[in-house]
Amino acid sequence: MVTIFVVSSIRGATINEIGLGKESYHINGHFVLFVLLCFSYYKATKSILLSVLLTVIYGVLDELHQLFTSGRSSSFFDIFVDSIGAVLSGLILWKLQPYLPKKLKNWLSK
């Protein structure tokens, strides 16, 4: 959550200066960070549904936060990408958890 908040706090001009302004970086970054966030929520809550819900809520709050960041804007598309990452994580946890590598299963169950 801290990583998402810090990246969302970077001004729009700075994002472009450091080379992260490309659309593909933007979309992939949202997707990967929110997949990881959903897995982290699952580790904390042990509830797939709650993990997905909290991840989507954080995605909405992240976009609201960007409204107050200079040179940034919020986007329903970003919320959509965040939600897809959360739902995919939920599906992985629900259907594929028995097939996950042992280290990942152990990390999720502790």
N, C-alpha and C positions, 0 to 999 in steps of 0.2 A: 504494500500500500504506500509505503514511503517512496519507493522508486517511482510509482505512477504519479504521486503527488508532486515530486520534485521535477519530473519531466514535464508535467502539465503546467508547472510554474515558470518554465523557461519562456521568455518573450519570443514572439513570432520571428522577429528579425534575427535573434540569436540562433534560433533553430535552423534558419536558412544559412547563416554564416558557418555553423559547424557541420553542415552537410546532411542534416537529418530532415530536411524539408521535402524530400522526394515522397510522392504519394505511396509508393510501394513500401518504404520504410515506415511510414505513418500507419498504414493498414496492418502490416505484419507486426509492428510493435504493439499495437492495441491487442491484436489477437493473441500473441504469445504471452504478454503480461497478464491478460485476463484469464487465460488458461491456467497459468501458474497460480494466480490469485485464487481461483476456484479450488484447485488442489489444496492450497494452503488452508482455505476455509474448511474444506472437508477434514483435513487433519485436525483442526481445532474443534469442529462440531460433530464429526462422525455422522452427519446427515447430508445426503446428496442434495435433496431438495432445498434445504436451508443454505447450503453452499452456493448453489446456482442462484438462488434468490438474492443472497447478500452480494454476490459478484455483480449481478445486474444492477442492483441498487447503487453499488459503488461506481459503476460505469456512468449512471445518470448523474451522480454527485460530481464525478470527475468532469463531465461536460459542463455542469453548472459552474464549477470552479474556473474553467477556462473562459467563461464569459467575463470574468474579472481580471484576466491576465492580458496585459498589453500585447496587441498584435495577434491574439489568438481568438478563436471563435468556437462555439459549440456546434455539434453536428449530430443529427439523428442517425446518420450513417455510422458514426463512431460508436454510438450506443448499440446499433445493430451488430457491428463487428464484435464488440465486447460481449454482447449477449450470445452470439454464435460461439465464441470461445468458452463461455460459461456452460452452455448447453452441451457442447462437445465434451467438455471435461466431465459433466454429469453423466453423459452416455458412456464414456470410458469407464468411469467408476462403477456404473450400474452393470454394464454388460461385460466389460473386459477385465475387471479387477482380478478375477481368478487367473488370468493369463499374463498379468503384468510381471515384470522381472521381480525376483524375490526381494532385492534391496528396496525397490519402490514400494512393494506390498508391506514390507516391514516398517518403512518410514511412515506410510499412511496409517498403519494400525497402532503405532505407539502414541 
